[in-house]
Amino acid sequence: MARDRRPYAQIDVGWYMNPKWFQVERFLRDAMPDAMPDALLHALQDAKQLHMTSILYSAQARSDGVFPVDAVKSFARSTYEESVTALFEVGMWINHPGGMAEIRHFLRHQQSASELESASERARNAAKSRWENASSNAGRNASGNARGNAEKRREEKSNKAEKIADAFSREDVQEVFNYFNQSLKKLDVKPVTKTQTSADAIRRLIDLDGRTVEQIKTAIDYAHGDDFWQSNILSPKALRDKYDTLRLQAQRNSGQAKQQGQKPVIQQWVHY
C-alpha cells in the first residue's frame, strides 16, 4: 500500500481532557454571566474547534504554530468572540502583532518546517537512488545509462531553474531579495544566490507571518547595522528565523534610547 503523503498533525490522546479546558470554561462563565447553559456549552465547543483548527492549519502551512487568527476563525466557523479571547487568556494561544497568533508548545508535539523539509529531501534522495538502481538493474549498457543520466540531470536542472524563477516572479519577494543583497554589498559580503529556500523564507515572512515589505526592509537595516547581528543574518532564512528576536531587541533599545533622551535608531518598526 502506498504511503499517505498528505500533511498531518499529531494530536495527544489527552487533548480533549486537558485541564486548560476547565480554565476556558471558567473564563466563559465569567465573560458570559447571563448566558444560558446551552450557549456556554456551544462557546466551549467553539473554543475547542478553534484550537484544533489552528493546529491543523499550522501543520498544513508548515508555519511552526503561527497563524492568522481571522483565517482560523473563518475555517472553524467561530461565532463567539469570547471563545477566541478565552484561548488567549488561559495561554493556549499567544498573541502576535498584525492579527497573528501562536499555538503554545506547538513544536513540542509537531515537526518544525525545517525538519519536514529535511525529511522531504531525504525521501527525494532515496527515491532518486532507487530509480537509479532500478535503471542499472534493467540491463542498460554503460553508454545508454550515461546518456539517460545526462538527460535526467539536464531535466532536473531545468525543472529546478523553472521553480526558482517562478518563486521570484512575485514582485514583493523580488524586492525584498534585492534589498537584502544590496545591504550585504554595503557590508562587503558576498550576495546570496536565488534559491527556493530564500524565496520560501521571504514568502512565508509576508504570507504566513504577516510582515509588510517595509517592515522586512527595516528588519534588514537593523540586523546589518548591528555589530552582532550583521554576521549572523546572512540569508533570508536566517532573517525569518530571528525576525521576532530582532524586533524585540530593537524595541528594547528604542525604549532605552528614549529614557536617555536620545533619538531611537528605529522608529517605524518596533511598535506595530
Phi and psi in degrees as a GROMACS rama.xvg file:
@    title "Ramachandran Plot"
@    xaxis  label "Phi"
@    yaxis  label "Psi"
@TYPE xy
-67.7925  142.873  ALA-2
-72.4772  136.249  ARG-3
-74.1408  115.406  ASP-4
-99.0113  9.35705  ARG-5
-69.4768  148.676  ARG-6
-60.219  149.049  PRO-7
-145.29  163.535  TYR-8
-123.37  149.359  ALA-9
-95.1444  123.679  GLN-10
-112.613  121.393  ILE-11
-63.0313  140.056  ASP-12
-63.8528  -18.2265  VAL-13
-95.2526  8.95133  GLY-14
-57.4621  -46.8861  TRP-15
-67.8243  -23.5787  TYR-16
-104.728  16.5987  MET-17
-58.129  129.294  ASN-18
-57.2425  -19.8302  PRO-19
-60.2677  -29.6588  LYS-20
-65.8161  -29.7199  TRP-21
-67.7028  -35.6451  PHE-22
-66.712  -39.7038  GLN-23
-61.2804  -43.8235  VAL-24
-63.0877  -41.7428  GLU-25
-63.6344  -40.8232  ARG-26
-61.7684  -43.4396  PHE-27
-64.1137  -38.0986  LEU-28
-63.5138  -38.8133  ARG-29
-72.8949  -36.3816  ASP-30
-78.0686  -22.0667  ALA-31
-127.468  63.2797  MET-32
-63.2688  -25.3851  PRO-33
-99.037  5.03599  ASP-34
-76.2873  145.577  ALA-35
-71.9697  158.984  MET-36
-55.1745  -39.2855  PRO-37
-62.9407  -39.0659  ASP-38
-66.527  -39.6625  ALA-39
-64.3261  -41.2  LEU-40
-62.3837  -43.4679  LEU-41
-64.7973  -37.3489  HIS-42
-66.7884  -38.3466  ALA-43
-66.0019  -43.9649  LEU-44
-63.6391  -34.6332  GLN-45
-61.2515  -43.6785  ASP-46
-62.8252  -41.8129  ALA-47
-65.2963  -40.9442  LYS-48
-63.4746  -39.8192  GLN-49
-62.8428  -45.463  LEU-50
-64.8988  -44.7499  HIS-51
-64.1949  -41.5152  MET-52
-62.4917  -38.7147  THR-53
-64.9521  -36.0507  SER-54
-65.2661  -48.5407  ILE-55
-65.8172  -39.8583  LEU-56
-61.2092  -46.1328  TYR-57
-66.0246  -37.3053  SER-58
-66.0807  -40.7414  ALA-59
-65.2004  -42.5702  GLN-60
-84.2133  -8.65198  ALA-61
52.8008  51.1637  ARG-62
-105.851  10.3495  SER-63
58.095  33.76  ASP-64
91.2734  1.22694  GLY-65
-99.2074  136.463  VAL-66
-151.828  155.761  PHE-67
-78.9828  125.032  PRO-68
-61.4024  -43.8619  VAL-69
-62.166  -36.8692  ASP-70
-65.1638  -43.8063  ALA-71
-65.8706  -39.8668  VAL-72
-60.7607  -38.7893  LYS-73
-67.4786  -47.1424  SER-74
-64.5024  -36.5995  PHE-75
-83.1857  -6.04658  ALA-76
54.2339  46.2586  ARG-77
-70.2088  138.253  SER-78
-121.187  -5.4569  THR-79
-118.248  112.365  TYR-80
-65.3822  -28.6583  GLU-81
-61.2945  -32.197  GLU-82
-67.7623  -39.8515  SER-83
-63.6399  -48.1454  VAL-84
-60.754  -38.4824  THR-85
-60.2565  -41.4736  ALA-86
-63.1849  -35.9754  LEU-87
-71.8255  -41.898  PHE-88
-64.7727  -38.2159  GLU-89
-88.2573  -2.35499  VAL-90
88.6174  11.8275  GLY-91
-77.1661  -27.5413  MET-92
-118.79  147.687  TRP-93
-113.973  127.497  ILE-94
-73.3349  135.576  ASN-95
-123.443  159.472  HIS-96
-65.7258  161.793  PRO-97
70.2857  29.3453  GLY-98
75.0608  17.1116  GLY-99
-103.108  160.68  MET-100
-146.602  166.984  ALA-101
-132.289  138.687  GLU-102
-80.628  121.677  ILE-103
-62.5315  135.364  ARG-104
61.9097  25.2855  HIS-105
-57.1634  -44.6911  PHE-106
-77.8428  -4.69399  LEU-107
-73.131  -26.6369  ARG-108
-113.065  -21.3192  HIS-109
-118.467  156.881  GLN-110
-75.1436  143.005  GLN-111
-75.0818  165.779  SER-112
-60.1224  -39.7844  ALA-113
-67.4946  -36.6735  SER-114
-65.7299  -41.8083  GLU-115
-65.3406  -38.6853  LEU-116
-65.8708  -40.1579  GLU-117
-64.8317  -40.842  SER-118
-62.956  -40.8529  ALA-119
-64.2411  -39.7442  SER-120
-64.8387  -41.1929  GLU-121
-63.4097  -39.5348  ARG-122
-65.4331  -40.3391  ALA-123
-64.1984  -41.6046  ARG-124
-65.2027  -39.4132  ASN-125
-65.0975  -41.7949  ALA-126
-64.5614  -39.9903  ALA-127
-63.4545  -41.1506  LYS-128
-64.1818  -42.075  SER-129
-64.0429  -39.6838  ARG-130
-62.9185  -43.4502  TRP-131
-66.7881  -39.0088  GLU-132
-65.9617  -41.3681  ASN-133
-63.4367  -39.5012  ALA-134
-63.7236  -39.8566  SER-135
-67.4929  -40.016  SER-136
-74.4059  -11.8135  ASN-137
-74.9222  -5.73359  ALA-138
90.7729  16.4173  GLY-139
-69.1004  144.981  ARG-140
-77.0899  170.689  ASN-141
-61.9546  -42.3979  ALA-142
-68.4793  -37.8535  SER-143
-63.7817  -41.9593  GLY-144
-63.2956  -41.3334  ASN-145
-61.7312  -44.4042  ALA-146
-65.4469  -44.121  ARG-147
-61.4545  -43.2221  GLY-148
-67.0386  -38.6176  ASN-149
-63.78  -42.2442  ALA-150
-64.9731  -40.4494  GLU-151
-64.372  -41.1419  LYS-152
-64.8673  -41.249  ARG-153
-62.9171  -40.4939  ARG-154
-66.2534  -42.6754  GLU-155
-64.6408  -40.6287  GLU-156
-64.4087  -40.8168  LYS-157
-65.6275  -43.7636  SER-158
-63.5467  -40.064  ASN-159
-64.852  -42.6716  LYS-160
-63.0784  -38.8463  ALA-161
-65.9029  -41.0254  GLU-162
-64.6101  -41.1298  LYS-163
-66.0949  -43.8144  ILE-164
-60.5773  -40.3802  ALA-165
-65.6003  -38.8543  ASP-166
-64.0339  -34.2084  ALA-167
-94.9184  10.8145  PHE-168
-74.8476  -19.1656  SER-169
-73.1353  131.04  ARG-170
-64.768  -38.6676  GLU-171
-68.2747  -38.4  ASP-172
-65.0639  -44.5823  VAL-173
-63.6941  -39.6993  GLN-174
-63.0106  -45.7725  GLU-175
-65.3961  -41.3337  VAL-176
-61.6951  -45.8386  PHE-177
-63.696  -40.4333  ASN-178
-64.3877  -39.4004  TYR-179
-62.0898  -45.2226  PHE-180
-69.126  -35.0519  ASN-181
-63.2508  -37.7251  GLN-182
-66.8338  -40.1714  SER-183
-63.5322  -37.4111  LEU-184
-61.7072  -38.1988  LYS-185
-64.0648  -28.2774  LYS-186
-86.9743  1.50944  LEU-187
60.654  41.3438  ASP-188
-113.137  143.32  VAL-189
-60.5542  130.145  LYS-190
-67.9174  156.124  PRO-191
-80.9485  150.229  VAL-192
-90.4754  162.859  THR-193
-74.3194  114.838  LYS-194
-132.467  162.871  THR-195
-62.7095  -36.1324  GLN-196
-63.2466  -43.4654  THR-197
-64.8653  -44.8779  SER-198
-61.9858  -42.7473  ALA-199
-64.1336  -38.8106  ASP-200
-62.9511  -43.9741  ALA-201
-67.8448  -43.8502  ILE-202
-61.143  -42.4839  ARG-203
-68.629  -34.4868  ARG-204
-57.9672  -40.7197  LEU-205
-80.6761  -51.0262  ILE-206
-80.7864  -43.1666  ASP-207
-91.9268  -41.4911  LEU-208
-87.3545  -11.3372  ASP-209
73.1683  26.6545  GLY-210
-90.0232  141.649  ARG-211
-85.3661  164.388  THR-212
-59.8385  -41.9565  VAL-213
-66.1741  -38.1872  GLU-214
-64.5612  -40.1089  GLN-215
-66.5895  -40.2609  ILE-216
-62.0333  -40.8676  LYS-217
-63.9363  -38.6625  THR-218
-62.983  -40.0357  ALA-219
-62.8856  -45.8783  ILE-220
-59.0373  -43.785  ASP-221
-65.1729  -47.43  TYR-222
-62.3809  -45.4099  ALA-223
-82.1855  -4.35408  HIS-224
-99.6252  -0.293544  GLY-225
-104.624  132.712  ASP-226
-58.9411  -35.4409  ASP-227
-79.9354  -50.5916  PHE-228
-72.1472  -26.0382  TRP-229
-63.1713  -24.5257  GLN-230
-93.0944  -3.49403  SER-231
-111.023  -20.0984  ASN-232
-106.898  79.9868  ILE-233
-114.552  12.3789  LEU-234
-153.027  153.825  SER-235
-58.066  -34.0845  PRO-236
-64.676  -42.8479  LYS-237
-63.6507  -36.1288  ALA-238
-62.3615  -44.7057  LEU-239
-66.7559  -41.9612  ARG-240
-60.2992  -35.467  ASP-241
-108.06  11.453  LYS-242
-57.401  -51.7694  TYR-243
-65.8214  -35.3757  ASP-244
-62.2958  -43.5052  THR-245
-61.4669  -45.5281  LEU-246
-63.0318  -43.6294  ARG-247
-67.4127  -37.4391  LEU-248
-66.3486  -41.4904  GLN-249
-62.6385  -38.9907  ALA-250
-63.3549  -43.1522  GLN-251
-64.3801  -44.9391  ARG-252
-63.8947  -36.181  ASN-253
-64.8919  -43.0597  SER-254
-63.473  -40.4719  GLY-255
-64.9076  -38.4893  GLN-256
-64.0482  -41.1393  ALA-257
-63.9975  -41.4462  LYS-258
-61.7856  -32.5827  GLN-259
-90.2894  5.9645  GLN-260
74.2643  19.1758  GLY-261
-99.4317  158.914  GLN-262
-80.4835  124.665  LYS-263
-60.1811  142.952  PRO-264
-70.507  -41.4005  VAL-265
-108.326  123.273  ILE-266
-115.457  -32.2435  GLN-267
-108.086  37.6805  GLN-268
-144.192  -41.0745  TRP-269
-75.8777  -18.3917  VAL-270
-111.631  12.3664  HIS-271
